[in-house]
């Protein structure tokens, strides 16, 4: 319906959305996007079977101050009056309806620290346990471990033991017998609602869920999850449930090397901004904007973008003290920017400015690069490890890099556990190729090189000398002619030129020689000068965030696999490919590709 025909708003979701869009409430671009989505769906969501029930939204919001009491912080002892951002979340989740029930089945709430995410999630758990009209409701609080899951759950226990608003002191849900709490004090482990035969309890994310039939799953501190496997299993359990089940994910902004949180946050950002369409997903992502990053410590006016409870239940002096400390310590500065202001920084050992790294991430369209000079690089690593093959195309003075990854199916889940990386999920998404067997058959890698050569104008392949003999044998198996470059005075061979690339800090001064110190410098220059696009991939992000750089007395730098935090193969090959593309080897004549993209 046109805006002029929209009913006058009196529900917390629409009132908040209008305040944000009109600029009356300070919010970042991602919250603005969620609010604009809400208002747009009010106008045209009916065509997709969507309907907003304002009365239902208000009733569920009213549950909190009518039944629950705040148990800590500035508002302790007062009714749980929803913060404005709380009201937007609750009214949206319980007000929007689809063709077969509640619209949203998965929600993502990302804010800075101290914004009352955990109490909100605990309140949702209690609401869906005993006040949602469902019998035998099962609600679970989960996190990366049981202790973290108990943080949220204990908020629920505390609210059940607190005096009900507007009642005499000591008149609580537990005291009335409305709920039964199993365990005492901090050792409480389950809340039961006898009236509906329902329960609310905490579980570690890795606990078996073969028995539970969840109506609500509340996952806290998602940025700390090491693998998305547990979340996917719980989500699958939610999807099997009839009625209106909900999975609610709460988190601080994840670091770039916190892969699970980053992947989920990216998904919900795309949905909020309209880059992806999924009417079952809801997000509230409170971050400062990109334009605030450089001045965030000095400009208090932007703080509320990431801290929507600032000045209401979260004192601004708390943030000022944190910022004052952060000005004096780099490690505190990085953590403060991420945890309080939503700037997705990673570890303080990241090998290059993460802002610069993020700026060069994008999509690389291979079909648009056919005919452009292309430089390959290969790091075979161990036969049961991660193998990386990078391609660097040069077009219009800019470089475009894409990396292909290979591993083995055997032991995949064990390596995922050991590396804290969701390898099975990446394989399923096509981001990582898993070959049969316990060791990588290099013929698979050689076949990929052959395919690229048939499609593109390949100038050379730079390689780490380790195991190159095995790769050359594999090339023979797939009928790919290769020859090793020995120097400018040596005769050329037939087929694909293979060029040795040094791996250590030693600088090679021979003409047309490749070494890591030179290649690292050239990659950094390309990134900082905005002259490169690197295919965005969580596998590559993992490699980049794991990378550790060492230097000799002359400040010649190289990547150190032994001291790195995990797999770095993708960064090694990206650097080698870019270094090769910027060396003065004689160009091969252009030839028509044998196989074109369609």
DOMI-804474 format. One line per 3 residues: number of its first residue (from 1); for each residue x, y, z of C-alpha. Coordinates in steps of 0.2 Angstrom, whole numbers, plus 5000, padded with zeros to 4 digits. Layout:
REM residues N
NUM	X/Y/Z | ... $
END
This chain:
REM residues 598
1	5000/5000/5000 | 5006/5018/4997 | 5014/5026/5013 $
4	4999/5038/5014 | 4987/5024/5015 | 4997/5015/5029 $
7	4989/5014/5046 | 4996/5026/5059 | 5010/5017/5068 $
10	5009/5012/5086 | 5019/4996/5087 | 5037/4997/5093 $
13	5044/4990/5077 | 5036/5003/5065 | 5039/5017/5077 $
16	5058/5013/5079 | 5059/5010/5060 | 5052/5027/5056 $
19	5063/5035/5069 | 5078/5028/5062 | 5074/5032/5044 $
22	5069/5049/5048 | 5085/5052/5057 | 5077/5054/5074 $
25	5086/5039/5081 | 5105/5037/5078 | 5109/5021/5068 $
28	5121/5014/5057 | 5118/5009/5039 | 5114/4991/5042 $
31	5101/4995/5055 | 5094/5008/5043 | 5093/4994/5030 $
34	5083/4983/5042 | 5071/4997/5046 | 5069/5002/5028 $
37	5065/4983/5024 | 5052/4983/5038 | 5043/4999/5031 $
40	5045/4993/5013 | 5037/4976/5017 | 5023/4985/5026 $
43	5019/4993/5009 | 5022/4978/4997 | 5024/4962/5007 $
46	5007/4957/5005 | 5011/4952/4987 | 5023/4939/4994 $
49	5010/4933/5007 | 5017/4943/5021 | 5006/4952/5034 $
52	5011/4962/5050 | 5000/4959/5065 | 5003/4975/5075 $
55	4992/4969/5089 | 5002/4952/5091 | 5018/4962/5090 $
58	5012/4973/5105 | 5006/4959/5115 | 5022/4950/5115 $
61	5032/4966/5119 | 5020/4969/5134 | 5025/4952/5141 $
64	5042/4958/5146 | 5037/4973/5158 | 5022/4964/5164 $
67	5030/4947/5169 | 5049/4950/5170 | 5060/4961/5180 $
70	5078/4967/5176 | 5090/4958/5188 | 5106/4968/5185 $
73	5113/4984/5179 | 5106/5002/5181 | 5088/4996/5179 $
76	5090/4981/5191 | 5073/4979/5201 | 5063/4988/5188 $
79	5051/4980/5176 | 5059/4974/5160 | 5054/4988/5149 $
82	5061/4985/5132 | 5074/4996/5125 | 5069/5004/5108 $
85	5080/4992/5099 | 5073/4977/5109 | 5056/4983/5104 $
88	5060/4983/5086 | 5067/4965/5087 | 5053/4958/5097 $
91	5039/4967/5087 | 5047/4961/5071 | 5049/4943/5076 $
94	5032/4941/5083 | 5022/4953/5073 | 5027/4948/5055 $
97	5016/4933/5049 | 5018/4922/5033 | 5007/4911/5024 $
100	5009/4897/5036 | 5013/4905/5052 | 5026/4917/5059 $
103	5037/4924/5046 | 5054/4924/5054 | 5062/4908/5058 $
106	5080/4913/5061 | 5086/4930/5068 | 5103/4938/5070 $
109	5106/4951/5083 | 5124/4959/5083 | 5128/4974/5094 $
112	5143/4981/5104 | 5146/4974/5121 | 5134/4978/5136 $
115	5118/4981/5125 | 5107/4968/5135 | 5107/4955/5121 $
118	5108/4940/5133 | 5094/4946/5144 | 5083/4949/5129 $
121	5087/4932/5123 | 5083/4924/5140 | 5066/4934/5140 $
124	5062/4927/5122 | 5066/4909/5129 | 5054/4911/5144 $
127	5041/4919/5132 | 5042/4904/5120 | 5043/4891/5134 $
130	5027/4896/5144 | 5018/4910/5136 | 5017/4906/5117 $
133	5002/4895/5118 | 5012/4880/5114 | 5011/4864/5124 $
136	5027/4854/5127 | 5038/4868/5121 | 5057/4865/5122 $
139	5069/4879/5122 | 5088/4878/5122 | 5101/4890/5126 $
142	5117/4885/5117 | 5135/4892/5115 | 5152/4886/5111 $
145	5153/4878/5128 | 5142/4875/5142 | 5148/4889/5153 $
148	5145/4902/5140 | 5127/4895/5137 | 5124/4896/5155 $
151	5127/4915/5155 | 5111/4917/5145 | 5102/4903/5154 $
154	5106/4911/5171 | 5098/4927/5166 | 5082/4917/5163 $
157	5083/4909/5180 | 5086/4926/5189 | 5071/4933/5180 $
160	5060/4918/5186 | 5066/4921/5204 | 5064/4940/5204 $
163	5049/4949/5210 | 5036/4950/5197 | 5033/4969/5192 $
166	5019/4977/5202 | 5018/4963/5215 | 5024/4961/5233 $
169	5042/4958/5236 | 5046/4940/5234 | 5031/4936/5223 $
172	5040/4928/5209 | 5036/4915/5195 | 5046/4902/5205 $
175	5037/4907/5221 | 5020/4905/5213 | 5024/4888/5206 $
178	5022/4895/5188 | 5039/4888/5184 | 5050/4875/5193 $
181	5069/4877/5193 | 5079/4862/5194 | 5096/4865/5204 $
184	5101/4879/5216 | 5109/4895/5213 | 5122/4895/5198 $
187	5120/4877/5197 | 5102/4878/5191 | 5101/4868/5175 $
190	5083/4868/5169 | 5067/4878/5170 | 5050/4869/5168 $
193	5033/4877/5165 | 5021/4864/5172 | 5006/4873/5164 $
196	5011/4868/5147 | 5023/4854/5151 | 5037/4864/5143 $
199	5056/4867/5148 | 5070/4879/5145 | 5088/4873/5148 $
202	5106/4876/5142 | 5117/4864/5132 | 5134/4866/5124 $
205	5133/4867/5105 | 5142/4851/5103 | 5130/4841/5114 $
208	5120/4828/5105 | 5103/4834/5100 | 5096/4817/5094 $
211	5082/4818/5108 | 5077/4837/5109 | 5063/4844/5098 $
214	5067/4863/5099 | 5054/4876/5098 | 5067/4889/5101 $
217	5086/4889/5100 | 5095/4904/5107 | 5113/4904/5102 $
220	5124/4916/5111 | 5141/4923/5107 | 5141/4916/5090 $
223	5157/4924/5085 | 5166/4912/5097 | 5160/4897/5088 $
226	5174/4887/5080 | 5163/4877/5068 | 5146/4880/5060 $
229	5142/4862/5061 | 5132/4863/5078 | 5122/4878/5072 $
232	5117/4869/5056 | 5112/4853/5066 | 5101/4864/5078 $
235	5094/4873/5063 | 5090/4857/5054 | 5081/4852/5070 $
238	5071/4868/5070 | 5066/4866/5052 | 5058/4849/5056 $
241	5047/4857/5069 | 5029/4862/5065 | 5021/4878/5071 $
244	5032/4894/5074 | 5049/4888/5080 | 5063/4901/5080 $
247	5082/4901/5080 | 5089/4917/5088 | 5108/4920/5086 $
250	5116/4934/5096 | 5134/4940/5095 | 5147/4954/5095 $
253	5154/4959/5079 | 5165/4944/5074 | 5184/4946/5069 $
256	5189/4942/5052 | 5197/4926/5058 | 5181/4921/5067 $
259	5175/4912/5052 | 5158/4906/5058 | 5152/4922/5064 $
262	5159/4931/5049 | 5149/4920/5037 | 5133/4922/5046 $
265	5135/4940/5048 | 5138/4942/5030 | 5123/4932/5025 $
268	5111/4943/5036 | 5119/4959/5030 | 5115/4954/5012 $
271	5097/4950/5017 | 5095/4967/5026 | 5102/4977/5011 $
274	5093/4967/4998 | 5108/4959/4990 | 5099/4942/4995 $
277	5081/4938/4997 | 5075/4927/5011 | 5059/4932/5020 $
280	5062/4920/5034 | 5078/4929/5040 | 5078/4944/5052 $
283	5093/4955/5057 | 5098/4969/5068 | 5116/4973/5065 $
286	5123/4988/5075 | 5139/4994/5069 | 5147/5011/5066 $
289	5149/5015/5047 | 5164/5014/5037 | 5166/5033/5037 $
292	5167/5032/5056 | 5182/5020/5057 | 5196/5032/5057 $
295	5188/5044/5070 | 5178/5032/5081 | 5188/5036/5097 $
298	5186/5054/5095 | 5168/5056/5088 | 5156/5051/5102 $
301	5141/5055/5091 | 5143/5039/5081 | 5145/5027/5096 $
304	5126/5024/5097 | 5126/5016/5080 | 5135/5001/5088 $
307	5128/5004/5106 | 5110/5007/5105 | 5108/5006/5124 $
310	5120/5020/5126 | 5114/5033/5138 | 5099/5022/5143 $
313	5105/5007/5152 | 5123/5008/5147 | 5133/5023/5154 $
316	5143/5032/5141 | 5157/5034/5154 | 5160/5015/5153 $
319	5164/5017/5134 | 5175/5033/5138 | 5186/5023/5150 $
322	5188/5009/5138 | 5193/5021/5124 | 5205/5030/5135 $
325	5214/5013/5138 | 5213/5009/5120 | 5222/5025/5115 $
328	5237/5018/5124 | 5238/5000/5119 | 5236/4993/5101 $
331	5229/4977/5107 | 5216/4986/5117 | 5212/4997/5102 $
334	5209/4983/5090 | 5198/4974/5103 | 5188/4990/5107 $
337	5185/4994/5089 | 5178/4977/5086 | 5169/4973/5102 $
340	5161/4990/5106 | 5160/4999/5089 | 5157/4984/5077 $
343	5173/4987/5066 | 5177/4969/5060 | 5195/4968/5064 $
346	5204/4952/5067 | 5220/4947/5077 | 5233/4960/5080 $
349	5245/4950/5070 | 5236/4952/5054 | 5250/4953/5041 $
352	5243/4969/5033 | 5230/4982/5037 | 5214/4973/5038 $
355	5205/4988/5031 | 5216/4987/5016 | 5214/4968/5014 $
358	5195/4970/5015 | 5195/4984/5002 | 5202/4972/4989 $
361	5190/4958/4992 | 5177/4956/4978 | 5171/4944/4964 $
364	5182/4938/4950 | 5173/4934/4934 | 5184/4922/4925 $
367	5174/4923/4909 | 5177/4942/4908 | 5196/4939/4909 $
370	5198/4927/4894 | 5212/4933/4883 | 5221/4943/4897 $
373	5238/4937/4903 | 5236/4925/4917 | 5250/4919/4930 $
376	5247/4903/4940 | 5256/4898/4956 | 5255/4882/4966 $
379	5259/4877/4984 | 5257/4858/4985 | 5260/4856/5003 $
382	5258/4839/5011 | 5247/4826/5002 | 5234/4825/5015 $
385	5234/4844/5019 | 5227/4859/5010 | 5234/4862/4992 $
388	5231/4879/4984 | 5232/4885/4966 | 5230/4904/4962 $
391	5227/4912/4946 | 5232/4931/4943 | 5225/4939/4928 $
394	5231/4956/4922 | 5218/4967/4913 | 5218/4986/4911 $
397	5233/4988/4923 | 5223/4979/4937 | 5226/4962/4944 $
400	5212/4949/4947 | 5216/4934/4958 | 5206/4918/4961 $
403	5212/4904/4972 | 5207/4885/4970 | 5208/4874/4985 $
406	5210/4855/4986 | 5210/4843/5001 | 5206/4825/5004 $
409	5189/4817/5009 | 5197/4805/5021 | 5200/4814/5038 $
412	5190/4829/5033 | 5180/4831/5049 | 5196/4828/5060 $
415	5205/4841/5051 | 5190/4853/5053 | 5191/4850/5071 $
418	5209/4852/5073 | 5210/4868/5062 | 5194/4875/5069 $
421	5188/4877/5051 | 5172/4872/5043 | 5180/4861/5029 $
424	5164/4850/5026 | 5153/4866/5024 | 5166/4873/5012 $
427	5166/4857/5002 | 5147/4857/5001 | 5147/4875/4995 $
430	5160/4872/4981 | 5174/4883/4990 | 5185/4868/4992 $
433	5187/4852/4982 | 5189/4836/4992 | 5196/4822/4982 $
436	5194/4804/4986 | 5207/4795/4996 | 5218/4799/5011 $
439	5231/4808/5000 | 5229/4821/4987 | 5231/4814/4969 $
442	5241/4828/4961 | 5233/4823/4944 | 5217/4832/4950 $
445	5227/4848/4952 | 5236/4845/4936 | 5219/4843/4927 $
448	5214/4860/4934 | 5229/4868/4928 | 5226/4860/4911 $
451	5208/4866/4911 | 5214/4884/4915 | 5227/4883/4901 $
454	5214/4878/4888 | 5203/4893/4893 | 5215/4906/4896 $
457	5232/4914/4891 | 5243/4907/4904 | 5260/4915/4904 $
460	5268/4903/4917 | 5266/4894/4934 | 5276/4899/4949 $
463	5280/4885/4961 | 5287/4881/4978 | 5301/4868/4974 $
466	5294/4856/4987 | 5286/4841/4978 | 5287/4849/4961 $
469	5293/4832/4954 | 5277/4824/4959 | 5267/4837/4951 $
472	5277/4836/4934 | 5273/4817/4934 | 5255/4821/4937 $
475	5255/4833/4922 | 5261/4819/4911 | 5247/4808/4917 $
478	5234/4822/4911 | 5244/4825/4895 | 5249/4843/4900 $
481	5266/4848/4893 | 5277/4857/4905 | 5295/4863/4906 $
484	5306/4871/4920 | 5313/4888/4917 | 5332/4888/4921 $
487	5336/4906/4916 | 5336/4918/4902 | 5351/4910/4893 $
490	5343/4893/4893 | 5333/4887/4879 | 5314/4887/4881 $
493	5304/4870/4882 | 5288/4865/4875 | 5271/4868/4884 $
496	5268/4877/4901 | 5283/4886/4908 | 5286/4882/4927 $
499	5296/4895/4937 | 5304/4892/4954 | 5298/4904/4967 $
502	5309/4905/4983 | 5300/4904/4999 | 5312/4911/5013 $
505	5318/4928/5017 | 5333/4927/5005 | 5332/4939/4990 $
508	5337/4932/4973 | 5345/4945/4962 | 5346/4934/4947 $
511	5337/4942/4932 | 5319/4936/4931 | 5320/4927/4947 $
514	5305/4925/4960 | 5307/4927/4979 | 5295/4930/4993 $
517	5302/4946/4999 | 5299/4954/4982 | 5282/4946/4980 $
520	5276/4951/4997 | 5281/4969/4993 | 5273/4969/4976 $
523	5257/4962/4983 | 5256/4975/4997 | 5259/4989/4984 $
526	5245/4982/4973 | 5233/4981/4988 | 5237/4998/4995 $
529	5236/5006/4978 | 5219/4999/4974 | 5226/4989/4959 $
532	5220/4972/4964 | 5204/4962/4966 | 5205/4946/4976 $
535	5191/4934/4975 | 5182/4935/4992 | 5182/4917/5000 $
538	5181/4912/5018 | 5195/4899/5014 | 5206/4913/5008 $
541	5201/4924/5023 | 5206/4910/5035 | 5223/4909/5026 $
544	5226/4928/5027 | 5221/4929/5046 | 5232/4914/5050 $
547	5248/4922/5041 | 5263/4927/5051 | 5277/4937/5043 $
550	5295/4935/5048 | 5310/4946/5043 | 5329/4945/5043 $
553	5341/4958/5048 | 5339/4967/5031 | 5320/4967/5034 $
556	5317/4955/5020 | 5301/4947/5024 | 5293/4930/5021 $
559	5278/4920/5027 | 5282/4908/5041 | 5271/4892/5040 $
562	5278/4885/5057 | 5274/4900/5067 | 5257/4904/5058 $
565	5241/4901/5067 | 5235/4889/5054 | 5234/4885/5036 $
568	5241/4899/5025 | 5243/4890/5008 | 5231/4902/4999 $
571	5241/4918/5005 | 5257/4909/4999 | 5250/4906/4981 $
574	5241/4923/4980 | 5258/4931/4984 | 5268/4920/4972 $
577	5255/4923/4958 | 5255/4942/4960 | 5274/4942/4961 $
580	5275/4933/4945 | 5263/4944/4936 | 5274/4959/4941 $
583	5291/4952/4935 | 5298/4956/4918 | 5297/4939/4909 $
586	5294/4939/4891 | 5276/4938/4887 | 5269/4924/4877 $
589	5259/4928/4861 | 5241/4929/4863 | 5231/4913/4857 $
592	5213/4909/4855 | 5207/4899/4870 | 5202/4881/4866 $
595	5187/4882/4877 | 5177/4897/4881 | 5165/4900/4895 $
598	5146/4901/4891 $
END
